[in-house]
């Protein structure tokens, strides 16, 4: 009753109304979200590509450079005597046209690398998605155009993942640009012409001649497939180095050609059953000679000057295309004589070394166990390009080692010429470790001009420069720095006498022959106890400072053993230091570049050497007088005489032999030319067994003598054996004219040890086998004391 009254009371009322049913609009939000997301992705990708193309993420390569490749003008190297020594130019290649490419070579490329090459515009999204989905197991995502972009501009992929992503974006951007500028046919032609197939095979035409001794147009289907297989890994799939793998990968290419319809069954079967037969005809690169060593250094110096020019002017110059003129201080004749001298001597020295090594199990190493030999070889293997490429490809260590022990066709160095042989890469490494190496540099002391630079014996096989790149133990060639310090700091003269008895100090034992020696006799015969006593008297810091003043920047241990040459220093710095003695005590930094001009003759850089005063001219000439004894009656006199060089010729020099005869040195100064020569092997465990053959006088001095005889014989050079060193005007007898020199040259404060010089410690007993010799005649029977064990 009550409920009915309430319901009756609600009739006619409009509030509250019953709730309305809500409409479902969630799908519209999802559609809106998807569209916004797609637009954001498109804008993001577009913005990213725009940023990449405009260089916001790093400098972009100029694709326009490819449009006119013929306008590249090589820079020329011109010697001081006006001879064209060489050029800086792009790699040697023989470009061919699209019509010269056999059809199956093109089909093989497309089947293996890019099935939809004719359809895309540089980027194939289907391939990218497939590569992402399957992790690359069913092929990569790079198109032929992208691979060309990478080949031209990226070179080596970065190991940094972020940088690699940026590189990939740049490759995509460049690929799109390439597609806009070139036809599909031109892109394929560029790719084949630019690819490096190794063994100096730059481009498909060079590769065809080197690997199969024919032109590209003459390639067979299986041969074309071999080259396409090499595109993915030119070393791992190389028919010379890995014939079995090369055939497997070639067959994969042929299979893909069959599956994509390029080949019928009969053609495929015939090709797959054809063995890989290489007809190797090597082509030596024009830069694989002696000139490559000085060009290696020269390019670095030029780059430094061009960077400075760009900072000053804002103009960037390209060494390989802007036709620069590089005027160098090298003399073409001296360079030739230096190369000839090294070849003449090392041809004979190598025969003597090979004879000594014949039949030795551990050839060419001495004092190494089998385990140590294996360690040396393994480290050498890991430094090779082949190892690095196999490692980068994910090949295991065991598999790499197996690859290195498989015989392949290869070339090896001999002094009679390059020799084609079949041997494993491991054996090739060991063979080349027994080849003696050498370096020679010659310069004018008064100007710092480098006249000859031979950094090695053959660039193709030994790409290491022994002039400025290589640092070797210098042995007794360091002793003049000790003697110069004693003269400057202690007021000593060539006539000052020092004990030559056995030297013992804090566990350092230097055997001696007894007696008293003047500085001139001691240096001439390279007596170690005298040098050890001198550095104790001067202090090691003073000797290091002298070396620094003379231009030596390499690390020098703060240890008295440096007196005997325990430091590793370059020929470049040693020769610069020695030249100071012949230049009245003024140091000149050795320079190879005289002037750089652009293609229009405008001077880009003119190099001016600024001398640095290091020592009084009297001190400098005293060192010349001391070192003249080395050539007149010391360690160099015998070999110089055997080479037909008269004792009347004024030569200031120093021989050097390091521990175990690992390094042989000779630094020789004449009035107008200073020359340094070094001979050794790649590993210090490789050397002559005895000092008779392994001393600097036998290993390096002959190169110097042969070189100088050729220089003296060439009258056009104006350097003769009659040239004389210029003495200071106040020079007397060499022993009484060093007193009273002004301060600033190091003689002040050093006289407190003169008493030790005048009253030396008691002379140690001479060895038993020398007890019958009279002390006053000891100089007549002195031998070089160059070689010493620094660890004793």
ABEGO torsion letter per residue (X at the ends): XAAAAAAAAABGBAOBBBBBBBBBAAAAAAAAAAAAAAAAAAAAAAAAAAAAAAGAAEBBBBAAAAABAAABBBBBBBBAAGBBAEBBBBBBBBBBBAAABBAAAAAAAAAAABAAAAABAGBBAAAAAAAAAAGGAAEBABBAAAAAAAAAAAGBBBABAAAAAAAAAAAAAAAAAAAAABBAAAAAAAAAAABBAEGGBBEAAAAAAAAAGBBAAABBAAAAAAAAAAAABAAAABAAABAAAAAAAAAAAAAAAAAAGABBAAAAAAAAABBBBBBBBBBBBAAABAAAAAAAAAAAAAAAAAAAAAAAAGBBBBAAAAGBBBBBABBAAAAAAAAAAAAAAAAAAAAAAAAAABGBAAOABBGBBAAAAAAAAAAAAAABAAAAAAAAAGBBAAAAAAAAABBBBBBBBBAAEBBBBBBBAAAAAAAAAABBBBBBBBBBAAAGBBABBBABABAAABBBBAAAABBBBAEAAAAAAAAAAAAAAAGBBAABBBBABBBBBGGBBBBBAEEBBBAAAAAAAGBAAAAAAAAAAAEAAAAAAAAAAAGBABBBBBBAAAAAGABBBBAAAAAAAAAAAAAGGBBBBBBABABBBBAAGBBABBBBBBBBBABBAAAAAAAAAAAAAAAAABAAAAAAAAAGBBAABBBBBBBBBBBGGABBBBBBBBAABBBBBBBBBABAABBBABAAAABAAAAAAAAAAAAAAAAAABAAAGBBAABBBBBBAABBAGAAAABGBBBGAGABGAAAAAAAAABBBBBBBBBAAAAABBAAAAAAABBBAABBBAAX
